[in-house]
Amino acid sequence: MKRFLLLLLTGWTLLIPAGELRVVSLAPNLTECIFLLGAEQLLVGRSGYCNYPSEAKKLPVVGGFGRPYSEALAAVRPTLVVMEKMFDPGVLKQLKQLGIPYRELPARSLNDYLENLETLGKLLNIPQKAASVVTEQRSRLEEFRRQASEIPYDRRPRVLVLLSASPLMAAGQGSFLHEIIELAGGRNAAESVSGDYFILSAEQLLLWQPELILLPGFTPEQLKRLEGQPVWEELKAKKIIRVDSTIDPDLLLRLGPRSFDAIEAIRRRL
């Protein structure tokens, strides 16, 4: 007798034969989560940004980040699409028109990451495996918190993550990057900004005087453009600033299994 999975999704209640799950991931962090859970055999398609682990690159590309390519997606006959929570109703309308069930998962905090693992465990019919992985990941997170708690606030270097040079865009208190900086033993120079990502002025940058500025994914041209701004000379004149454009942007900007690697990478730079 066939076992069926009851998927309660956004706008869907669906019975799928347990052996017929065909999953597409349109978010690199969720693809990494599925591999961490050992359920990669269920994947039949990915976004063009899903490049880790290397085995993921063998899957057909059926969309961009959170944006499916209708014909390519339909060709792999998915029974479920997972992606980060988007704010483009057109994408959801497209999936509904294709008749493909989907699930949006949040990516705003490390707690979201742990909850996403649990949710994927249920969706992929491996709740016990997911529970075991979450326990392990939560233990690592608590150890990072314990280590960070031993560093007095006034001894924490001020760290700023810039995501764009023109305009200047930084990560505020509402982003998971804020958590990562703090767990690494740093202090987010933009901690006074309650939002997640925001445009900042040269005056703000000068006022905050970050001791370490991380530039994930910046090209030599972007770095040159940044260094050409007058505020940069003023920061350099204070002789307290360090700039690092070598940190792997995939570690830092994907909320998932390698976020803990990002914590360790920042810690080494402090």
Secondary structure, DSSP 8 states (H G I E B T S, - for coil): ---EEEEEETTEEEEEEGGG--EEE-SHHHHHHHHHTT-GGGEEEEETT---SGGGGGS-EEEETTEE-HHHHHHT--SEEEEE--S-HHHHHHHHHHT--EEEE--SSHHHHHHHHHHHHHHTT-HHHHHHHHHHHHHHHHHHHHHHHTS-GGGS-EEEEEEEETTEEEE-TTSHHHHHHHHTT-EETTTT--SSEEE--HHHHHHH--SEEE-TT--HHHHHHHHTSHHHHHHHHTT--EEE--S-HHHHHS-STTHHHHHHHHHHH-
